[in-house]
């Protein structure tokens, strides 16, 4: 029976550590490689969850976990946080499995917590020679800086193609050629997605792994640990470099990755765990601040919370379609200085799960899910702030619940009637993956154009709009990452439902406690259908936070 996989956060030493969980029974912790996240283990989790309770954390600075507050952390710095993560779960004896960077992490955690380890398996443990280490640290980890022309994305896709072809990726020689098939577009996209979540933080865990010499840890090892490898992994030859390890260590060479996977399953299965019953629940309740998940109607929704001011109603922020709360983090933090702010990722955006594939009323479903999430996160009535066309979802929420005291729609731009059909065909960019990475550049220029033209796909003189403070390479990159993460079917069905409502019901009026704020250029534009009622305009280069709050 395949177990449902859930996602959670736990606070460890002031950091929010994100993890995936599935299964029941004997607990096994999975440590991922660099620059990936726990997402790389989703298939393994589904396969092994029939036998184990599997918990896969994101290493600090990777995936959705907070980064270490250190400039140059070593492997033991990461391991101390992960050891405290294991303690926080309080599961008794656990198994550990790690691959590449995760193998180094598993060794260190096993060394720190020998009494809590039933079995550790380190697959592809690295021990670089001094000359190799110096070369890798000098050349393998260039800074990742957003570029105006999207060149950083072209480099990123090419870098992962090279990584599947050579090791190290920058040494393009017959001697460094890998004997493995090229990744397909979906696998490449998954790796790029994890890298994008880390950003420039990717260098820290990688550098720690390159610098780590496992001999000292293995020499003092008191926990049972199996160190294994298999070709064509380029680190397979490192098995022969290990020396001075204790009697608790065993080295195993397999003939293939599949044999290593099957062997690992059996090794973890045969270990002595003791009582397999978890001593604590593995899901925390809503946090007073920071990141978290809330389940509404059986759908996982991701949120960010900032501030704790009970003198005024909390503000609930909804980003625009194809964005996420991370892209709006600046305004969440700014508002959090004077208000309690709850920012929710729409279904299928950011860390939120998609809508059911057969949903025929996605706007209503989305509104209901968000209202349920708000009820779980706060017992108070709230004020709603929406961006872009998510105003249509906000309008539905306001009509359905007296807990929404007011609705402020920021940048709710609807095209004139004669442009609506073209808007429906072109608003969402085509994100279909291809092996050469051209879709990355298409998405980048979509994001750029949204800050230069309206609508973004029309690049004529009459479509030019004023540049705002968001037109910076770093901020554009955040919006790009949000777009890249979108689950396309959910975004498409939400957009189509919004479009149908605009066709049949028209643009909702803003009356009573509801108000629309639009950029000043829209006031006299023939391109925009202005809503009736309370509409105000803000100047070029600025956006109000909560107008007249």
C-alpha positions as CSV (number, residue, x, y, z in Angstrom):
1,X,0.0,0.0,0.0
2,X,1.4,3.4,-1.0
3,X,1.4,5.9,1.8
4,X,0.3,9.5,1.4
5,X,3.2,11.9,1.6
6,X,2.8,15.0,3.7
7,X,5.0,18.1,4.2
8,X,5.8,19.9,7.4
9,X,8.2,22.3,9.2
10,X,9.9,21.9,12.6
11,X,11.8,24.6,14.4
12,X,15.4,23.6,15.2
13,X,17.8,26.1,16.8
14,X,15.8,29.1,15.5
15,X,15.7,27.6,11.9
16,X,12.6,26.4,10.2
17,X,13.5,23.0,8.8
18,X,11.2,21.6,6.1
19,X,10.6,17.9,5.6
20,X,8.6,15.4,3.7
21,X,7.1,12.4,5.5
22,X,5.3,9.1,4.5
23,X,4.8,5.6,5.8
24,X,4.8,4.1,9.2
25,X,6.9,1.7,11.3
26,X,10.6,1.9,11.7
27,X,11.9,5.5,11.2
28,X,14.5,6.3,8.5
29,X,15.8,9.7,7.8
30,X,16.9,10.5,4.2
31,X,19.6,13.2,3.5
32,X,19.7,14.5,0.0
33,X,22.7,15.5,-2.2
34,X,23.7,19.0,-3.2
35,X,22.2,21.2,-4.6
36,X,18.9,19.2,-4.4
37,X,16.1,19.1,-1.8
38,X,14.1,16.3,-0.2
39,X,12.0,16.4,-3.4
40,X,14.6,14.2,-5.1
41,X,13.5,11.3,-2.7
42,X,9.8,11.4,-3.6
43,X,9.9,8.3,-5.7
44,X,12.1,6.5,-3.1
45,X,9.7,7.6,-0.3
46,X,6.7,6.1,-2.2
47,X,8.6,2.8,-2.8
48,X,9.9,2.3,0.7
49,X,7.0,3.7,2.7
50,X,5.4,0.2,2.8
51,X,8.2,-0.8,5.2
52,X,9.4,2.4,6.9
53,X,8.4,5.7,8.3
54,X,10.4,7.9,6.0
55,X,11.4,11.5,6.9
56,X,13.3,13.6,4.3
57,X,14.5,17.0,5.5
58,X,15.8,19.8,3.4
59,X,19.3,20.6,4.4
60,X,19.6,24.2,5.8
61,X,19.7,26.6,2.8
62,X,18.2,24.0,0.4
63,X,14.6,23.6,-0.6
64,X,12.3,25.3,1.9
65,X,14.6,25.1,4.9
66,X,16.1,28.3,6.4
67,X,19.9,28.8,5.7
68,X,22.5,28.6,8.4
69,X,23.5,32.0,9.6
70,X,27.2,31.3,8.8
71,X,29.4,32.5,6.0
72,X,31.5,29.4,5.7
73,X,29.9,26.5,7.4
74,X,31.6,23.1,7.4
75,X,29.9,19.7,7.3
76,X,29.8,19.4,11.1
77,X,27.8,22.7,11.3
78,X,25.2,21.2,9.0
79,X,25.3,17.9,11.0
80,X,24.7,19.6,14.3
81,X,21.4,21.1,13.0
82,X,20.4,17.8,11.5
83,X,21.3,15.9,14.7
84,X,19.0,18.4,16.6
85,X,16.4,17.7,14.0
86,X,16.6,14.0,14.8
87,X,16.3,14.8,18.5
88,X,13.3,17.1,17.9
89,X,11.4,14.3,16.2
90,X,12.1,12.0,19.2
91,X,11.6,8.7,17.4
92,X,13.9,6.5,19.3
93,X,16.5,4.7,17.2
94,X,16.4,5.7,13.5
95,X,18.0,4.6,10.3
96,X,19.9,7.1,8.2
97,X,20.5,7.2,4.5
98,X,22.4,9.8,2.5
99,X,23.7,10.2,-1.0
100,X,26.8,12.2,-1.9
101,X,26.5,15.3,0.3
102,X,23.8,13.4,2.2
103,X,26.3,10.6,2.8
104,X,28.8,13.0,4.5
105,X,25.9,14.3,6.5
106,X,24.8,10.8,7.5
107,X,28.3,10.0,8.7
108,X,28.5,13.1,10.8
109,X,25.0,12.7,12.3
110,X,25.8,9.1,13.1
111,X,29.0,10.2,14.8
112,X,27.1,12.7,16.9
113,X,24.2,10.4,17.9
114,X,25.6,6.9,18.0
115,X,23.0,5.9,20.7
116,X,20.1,6.9,18.4
117,X,21.3,5.2,15.2
118,X,20.0,1.7,14.3
119,X,21.9,1.8,11.0
120,X,23.5,4.5,8.8
121,X,24.0,4.0,5.1
122,X,26.4,6.4,3.3
123,X,26.1,6.0,-0.5
124,X,28.7,7.7,-2.6
125,X,30.8,9.1,0.3
126,X,33.4,11.5,-1.0
127,X,37.0,11.8,0.1
128,X,38.8,14.3,-2.2
129,X,42.6,14.6,-2.4
130,X,44.0,18.0,-1.5
131,X,44.6,19.0,-5.1
132,X,41.1,17.9,-6.2
133,X,39.5,19.7,-3.2
134,X,41.4,22.9,-4.1
135,X,40.3,22.7,-7.8
136,X,36.7,22.0,-6.9
137,X,36.4,24.9,-4.4
138,X,38.0,27.2,-6.9
139,X,35.9,26.3,-9.9
140,X,32.9,24.2,-9.2
141,X,30.8,26.8,-7.3
142,X,30.6,30.1,-9.1
143,X,28.3,32.7,-7.5
144,X,24.8,32.6,-8.8
145,X,23.7,36.2,-9.6
146,X,20.5,37.1,-11.5
147,X,21.3,38.9,-14.8
148,X,19.1,41.3,-16.7
149,X,19.3,39.3,-19.9
150,X,18.5,36.0,-18.2
151,X,22.0,34.7,-18.8
152,X,22.2,33.2,-15.4
153,X,19.3,30.8,-16.4
154,X,21.0,29.8,-19.7
155,X,24.2,29.1,-17.6
156,X,22.2,27.1,-15.1
157,X,20.5,24.8,-17.6
158,X,23.8,24.2,-19.4
159,X,25.5,23.5,-16.1
160,X,23.2,20.6,-15.3
161,X,23.6,19.2,-18.8
162,X,27.4,19.4,-18.3
163,X,27.0,17.8,-14.8
164,X,25.4,14.8,-16.5
165,X,28.2,14.6,-19.0
166,X,31.4,15.4,-17.1
167,X,32.8,15.3,-13.6
168,X,33.8,17.9,-12.7
169,X,31.3,19.6,-15.0
170,X,33.8,22.3,-16.1
171,X,36.5,19.8,-17.2
172,X,35.3,18.7,-20.7
173,X,37.7,15.9,-21.5
174,X,37.5,12.2,-22.4
175,X,39.0,11.3,-19.0
176,X,36.2,13.1,-17.1
177,X,33.3,11.9,-19.4
178,X,30.5,10.1,-17.4
179,X,29.2,6.8,-18.7
180,X,25.5,7.6,-18.2
181,X,22.5,8.7,-20.2
182,X,21.6,12.4,-20.5
183,X,18.8,13.5,-18.1
184,X,15.5,14.0,-19.8
185,X,13.8,17.4,-19.7
186,X,11.6,16.6,-16.6
187,X,14.6,15.4,-14.5
188,X,16.6,18.4,-15.6
189,X,13.8,20.7,-14.6
190,X,13.5,19.1,-11.2
191,X,17.2,19.7,-10.5
192,X,17.0,23.2,-11.8
193,X,13.9,23.9,-9.5
194,X,15.8,22.7,-6.4
195,X,18.8,24.9,-7.4
196,X,16.6,27.9,-7.8
197,X,15.1,27.4,-4.4
198,X,18.6,27.5,-2.9
199,X,19.9,30.4,-5.1
200,X,23.4,31.4,-4.1
201,X,23.1,29.4,-0.9
202,X,23.8,26.3,-3.0
203,X,27.5,26.9,-2.6
204,X,27.6,26.4,1.2
205,X,26.5,22.7,1.5
206,X,28.5,21.8,-1.6
207,X,31.7,23.5,-0.3
208,X,31.2,21.7,3.0
209,X,31.0,18.4,1.3
210,X,34.1,19.1,-0.9
211,X,36.1,20.1,2.2
212,X,35.0,17.2,4.4
213,X,37.5,14.4,5.1
214,X,35.5,11.5,6.6
215,X,38.5,9.6,8.0
216,X,38.5,11.2,11.4
217,X,34.7,10.8,11.9
218,X,34.8,7.2,10.7
219,X,37.8,6.4,12.9
220,X,35.8,7.3,16.0
221,X,32.5,5.9,14.7
222,X,30.5,4.0,17.3
223,X,27.2,3.6,15.3
224,X,26.8,0.8,12.8
225,X,27.4,2.3,9.3
226,X,27.6,0.8,5.8
227,X,29.5,2.8,3.3
228,X,28.7,1.8,-0.3
229,X,29.1,2.8,-3.9
230,X,28.4,1.6,-7.4
231,X,29.4,2.5,-10.9
232,X,29.0,4.7,-12.9
233,X,29.0,7.1,-9.9
234,X,32.2,9.1,-10.2
235,X,32.6,8.9,-6.4
236,X,32.6,5.1,-6.5
237,X,36.4,5.1,-6.6
238,X,36.5,7.0,-3.3
239,X,35.6,3.8,-1.5
240,X,39.2,2.7,-1.9
241,X,40.5,6.0,-0.4
242,X,38.9,5.5,3.0
243,X,41.3,4.5,5.8
244,X,41.5,4.2,9.5
245,X,37.8,3.5,10.0
246,X,36.5,1.8,13.1
247,X,35.1,-1.8,13.4
248,X,31.5,-0.3,13.2
249,X,32.1,0.6,9.5
250,X,31.7,-1.7,6.6
251,X,32.5,-0.9,3.0
252,X,30.3,-2.5,0.3
253,X,30.8,-2.2,-3.5
254,X,27.7,-2.9,-5.7
255,X,27.6,-3.5,-9.4
256,X,24.9,-1.0,-10.3
257,X,22.8,1.8,-8.8
258,X,19.7,-0.5,-8.8
259,X,21.6,-3.1,-6.8
260,X,22.8,-0.5,-4.4
261,X,19.2,0.7,-3.9
262,X,17.9,-2.8,-3.2
263,X,20.9,-3.5,-1.0
264,X,20.3,-0.3,1.0
265,X,16.6,-1.3,1.5
266,X,17.7,-4.7,3.0
267,X,20.4,-3.2,5.2
268,X,17.9,-0.7,6.7
269,X,15.3,-3.4,7.0
270,X,17.6,-5.8,9.0
271,X,18.7,-3.1,11.5
272,X,17.7,-3.2,15.2
273,X,15.4,-0.3,15.9
274,X,13.8,-1.1,19.2
275,X,10.4,0.5,19.7
276,X,9.2,1.8,16.4
277,X,6.3,3.9,17.9
278,X,6.9,7.7,17.5
279,X,7.0,9.4,20.8
280,X,5.8,12.8,19.4
281,X,3.5,14.0,16.6
282,X,5.5,14.9,13.5
283,X,3.4,17.9,12.5
284,X,3.5,21.2,14.3
285,X,0.5,23.6,14.6
286,X,0.5,27.0,13.0
287,X,3.5,29.1,13.9
288,X,3.3,32.7,15.3
289,X,5.7,33.7,12.6
290,X,7.8,32.3,9.7
291,X,6.8,29.6,7.3
292,X,4.4,26.7,7.7
293,X,1.7,24.4,6.2
294,X,-2.0,24.3,6.9
295,X,-4.4,21.7,5.6
296,X,-7.8,22.9,4.4
297,X,-10.3,20.5,2.8
298,X,-7.5,17.9,2.6
299,X,-5.4,20.2,0.5
300,X,-1.9,21.4,1.7
301,X,-1.5,25.2,1.7
302,X,1.8,26.9,2.3
303,X,1.9,30.2,4.2
304,X,4.2,32.9,5.6
305,X,3.3,34.8,8.7
306,X,4.9,38.0,10.0
307,X,4.2,40.4,12.9
308,X,2.0,39.9,15.9
309,X,-0.1,43.1,16.4
310,X,-3.5,42.4,17.9
311,X,-4.6,46.1,17.9
312,X,-5.8,45.8,14.3
313,X,-7.3,42.9,12.4
314,X,-4.7,40.6,10.7
315,X,-4.1,41.2,7.0
316,X,-4.3,38.2,4.7
317,X,-2.3,38.6,1.5
318,X,-3.0,36.7,-1.8
319,X,-0.4,37.0,-4.5
320,X,-1.4,37.2,-8.2
321,X,-1.7,34.1,-10.4
322,X,1.8,32.7,-11.3
323,X,3.4,34.4,-8.3
324,X,3.9,33.1,-4.7
325,X,4.4,34.5,-1.2
326,X,8.2,34.3,-1.5
327,X,8.0,36.8,-4.4
328,X,6.0,39.1,-2.1
329,X,8.2,38.6,0.9
330,X,9.3,42.2,1.0
331,X,5.8,43.5,1.4
332,X,4.9,40.7,3.9
333,X,7.9,41.8,6.1
334,X,7.1,45.6,5.7
335,X,3.5,45.1,6.7
336,X,4.6,42.9,9.5
337,X,6.2,45.9,11.2
338,X,2.7,47.3,12.1
339,X,0.3,44.4,11.4
340,X,-0.1,40.7,11.7
341,X,0.3,39.4,8.1
342,X,-0.7,36.0,6.8
343,X,0.4,35.4,3.2
344,X,-1.0,32.2,1.5
345,X,0.3,30.5,-1.6
346,X,-2.6,29.8,-3.9
347,X,-3.2,26.2,-4.7
348,X,-0.7,25.0,-7.2
349,X,1.6,27.9,-6.4
350,X,4.8,27.9,-4.3
351,X,4.6,25.2,-1.6
352,X,0.8,24.7,-1.9
353,X,-0.6,21.5,-3.4
354,X,-2.6,21.7,-6.7
355,X,-6.4,21.6,-6.9
356,X,-8.1,18.3,-7.7
357,X,-7.8,17.6,-11.4
358,X,-11.6,17.2,-11.9
359,X,-12.5,20.5,-10.1
360,X,-15.1,22.3,-12.2
361,X,-15.5,25.4,-10.0
362,X,-11.9,26.2,-9.2
363,X,-12.4,29.8,-8.1
364,X,-15.1,28.7,-5.6
365,X,-13.0,25.8,-4.4
366,X,-9.9,28.0,-4.0
367,X,-11.9,30.6,-2.0
368,X,-13.3,27.9,0.3
369,X,-9.8,26.4,0.9
370,X,-8.3,29.7,1.6
371,X,-11.2,30.6,4.0
372,X,-10.6,27.3,5.8
373,X,-6.9,28.0,6.1
374,X,-7.6,31.5,7.5
375,X,-9.9,29.9,10.2
376,X,-7.1,27.5,11.2
377,X,-4.5,30.2,11.3
378,X,-6.4,32.9,13.2
379,X,-9.6,33.1,15.1
380,X,-10.0,36.8,14.2
381,X,-11.8,38.6,11.4
382,X,-9.3,39.7,8.8
383,X,-8.7,42.3,6.1
384,X,-7.9,40.9,2.6
385,X,-5.2,42.3,0.3
386,X,-5.0,40.8,-3.2
387,X,-2.7,41.3,-6.1
388,X,-3.7,41.3,-9.8
389,X,-6.5,39.0,-10.9
390,X,-6.5,37.0,-7.7
391,X,-8.9,39.9,-6.8
392,X,-11.6,37.6,-8.4
393,X,-10.8,34.9,-5.8
394,X,-10.8,37.6,-3.1
395,X,-14.2,38.9,-4.3
396,X,-15.6,35.4,-3.9
397,X,-14.2,35.1,-0.4
398,X,-15.6,38.5,0.6
399,X,-19.0,37.5,-0.6
400,X,-19.0,34.2,1.2
401,X,-17.6,35.1,4.6
402,X,-18.4,37.8,7.1
403,X,-14.9,37.2,8.5
404,X,-13.5,39.2,5.6
405,X,-13.9,42.8,6.9
406,X,-12.6,44.5,3.8
407,X,-11.0,43.7,0.5
408,X,-8.3,45.9,-1.1
409,X,-7.5,44.8,-4.7
410,X,-4.1,46.1,-5.8
411,X,-3.2,46.2,-9.5
412,X,-6.5,44.5,-10.6
413,X,-6.0,45.1,-14.3
414,X,-8.7,43.7,-16.6
415,X,-8.4,44.3,-20.4
416,X,-11.0,46.2,-22.3
417,X,-13.8,44.0,-23.7
418,X,-12.3,43.8,-27.2
419,X,-9.0,42.4,-25.8
420,X,-10.5,39.8,-23.5
421,X,-10.3,36.8,-25.9
422,X,-6.7,37.6,-26.7
423,X,-6.0,38.0,-23.0
424,X,-7.4,34.5,-22.4
425,X,-5.1,33.0,-25.0
426,X,-1.9,34.8,-24.0
427,X,-1.9,35.7,-20.3
428,X,-0.3,32.4,-19.2
429,X,3.1,31.6,-20.9
430,X,3.9,28.2,-22.3
431,X,6.2,26.5,-19.8
432,X,6.5,23.2,-21.7
433,X,10.0,21.7,-20.9
434,X,12.4,21.0,-23.7
435,X,15.9,19.4,-23.5
436,X,17.7,22.6,-24.5
437,X,16.3,25.0,-21.9
438,X,14.7,27.5,-24.2
439,X,11.6,27.5,-21.9
440,X,13.6,29.2,-19.2
441,X,14.3,32.2,-21.4
442,X,10.7,32.3,-22.5
443,X,9.6,32.5,-18.8
444,X,12.2,35.1,-18.0
445,X,11.1,37.4,-20.7
446,X,7.5,37.0,-19.8
447,X,8.4,38.2,-16.2
448,X,10.5,41.1,-17.6
449,X,7.7,42.1,-20.0
450,X,5.2,42.2,-17.2
451,X,7.2,45.1,-15.8
452,X,7.6,46.9,-19.1
453,X,4.3,46.4,-21.1
454,X,0.7,45.7,-20.4
455,X,-0.5,43.2,-21.3
456,X,2.9,41.6,-21.2
457,X,2.6,39.8,-24.6
458,X,1.9,43.1,-26.5
459,X,5.1,45.0,-27.0
460,X,3.9,48.0,-29.0
461,X,4.4,51.7,-28.0
462,X,0.9,52.0,-26.7
463,X,1.5,49.1,-24.3
464,X,4.5,50.7,-22.5
465,X,4.0,51.1,-18.8
466,X,6.1,53.0,-16.2
467,X,8.9,51.0,-14.5
468,X,8.3,50.3,-10.8
469,X,10.7,49.6,-7.9
470,X,10.3,45.9,-8.7
471,X,12.2,46.3,-11.9
472,X,15.5,45.0,-10.5
473,X,17.3,41.8,-11.7
474,X,17.1,40.2,-8.2
475,X,13.3,40.9,-7.8
476,X,12.6,39.8,-11.4
477,X,14.4,36.6,-10.5
478,X,12.1,36.0,-7.5
479,X,9.0,36.4,-9.8
480,X,10.6,34.1,-12.3
481,X,11.2,31.4,-9.6
482,X,7.5,31.8,-8.6
483,X,6.4,31.3,-12.2
484,X,8.7,28.4,-12.7
485,X,7.2,26.6,-9.7
486,X,3.5,26.9,-10.8
487,X,1.5,23.7,-11.4
488,X,0.3,24.6,-14.8
489,X,-3.0,22.7,-14.8
490,X,-4.2,24.5,-11.6
491,X,-3.1,27.9,-12.8
492,X,-4.8,27.3,-16.2
493,X,-8.1,26.1,-14.7
494,X,-8.2,29.1,-12.2
495,X,-7.4,31.5,-15.0
496,X,-10.1,30.1,-17.3
497,X,-12.7,30.2,-14.5
498,X,-11.7,33.9,-13.7
499,X,-12.0,34.7,-17.4
500,X,-15.4,33.1,-17.7
501,X,-16.7,35.1,-14.7
502,X,-15.4,38.3,-16.2
503,X,-17.2,37.4,-19.5
504,X,-20.5,36.5,-17.8
505,X,-20.6,38.7,-14.7
506,X,-18.3,41.5,-15.7
507,X,-15.7,43.2,-13.4
508,X,-17.0,43.3,-9.8
509,X,-17.8,46.7,-8.3
510,X,-15.9,47.8,-5.3
511,X,-18.3,49.1,-2.7
512,X,-18.6,49.6,1.0
513,X,-15.3,48.4,2.6
514,X,-13.9,47.2,-0.7
515,X,-11.5,49.2,-2.8
516,X,-9.4,48.8,-5.9
517,X,-6.1,50.5,-6.3
518,X,-4.6,50.7,-9.8
519,X,-1.5,52.2,-11.3
520,X,-1.9,55.8,-12.4
521,X,-1.2,54.9,-16.1
522,X,-4.4,52.9,-16.2
523,X,-6.7,55.9,-15.4
524,X,-6.9,57.1,-19.0
525,X,-5.8,54.0,-20.8
526,X,-8.1,52.5,-23.4
527,X,-6.5,49.1,-22.7
528,X,-8.0,48.7,-19.2
529,X,-11.6,48.1,-18.1
530,X,-11.8,50.1,-14.9
531,X,-14.1,48.6,-12.1
532,X,-17.0,50.6,-10.8
533,X,-17.1,52.0,-7.3
534,X,-14.2,52.9,-5.1
535,X,-11.2,53.1,-7.3
536,X,-8.0,55.0,-6.5
537,X,-4.7,55.3,-8.4
538,X,-1.1,55.3,-7.2
539,X,1.8,57.0,-8.9
540,X,4.6,55.4,-11.0
541,X,7.3,53.6,-9.2
542,X,5.4,52.9,-6.1
543,X,2.7,50.6,-4.6
544,X,0.7,51.4,-1.5
545,X,0.9,48.7,1.3
546,X,-2.6,48.9,2.7
547,X,-4.1,52.1,1.5
548,X,-5.7,54.2,4.2
549,X,-5.1,51.4,6.8
